[in-house]
Structures are given as C-alpha cells and as structure tokens.
C-alpha cells in the first residue's frame, strides 16, 4: 500500500504572493552595515557577551560574533540594536 504524499506547506507561497520579505516572515536576523563603524541588528534574541572587543548575539539561526575595538551597544530594544565601534570581523556560528 502506498502512502499518500502530504501536500507542501502553502505558507511560503502565500508569503511570496503577499510580497512579505523573508526576514519578517521567518524572523531571521538582519544585519545592516554602515561603513565599518555602525551595525544595525534586527530580530535578535539575546545578548550573550558584551565586551569592548567582542559582542556575541543569539539569533534564531545561531550566534553572531562581532570582534573589533571600542565596541558599544548604542541602543537596543526587544527586536533591534545598534552597535558602534571599529569592527574587524563578524562571524556566524551555528
């Protein structure tokens, strides 16, 4: 006896038809750079480490590590933050 295939989820097609960006619909983190001195992070979950040389953030897909010097979090809310300072490397960790 053959199993019936389950239909694919209509959610991706619906979101595409409504022209909703993937970052909003799936709550993925969005990182926006302005030069090497400003970084906006949207849809983060938690600040893991906050030091002048390293800021680590938890997102739904893993961790983001920002390394540099004189790093500060200029502001943050429940959904977004602005990081300033001299950024040298950004690493995505699963």
Secondary structure, DSSP 8 states (H G I E B T S, - for coil): ---------SHHHHHHHTT--HHHHTT--EEEEETTTEEEEES--EEEEEETTEEEEEETTEEEEEEEEEEEEEEE-SSEEEEEEEEEEEEEE-
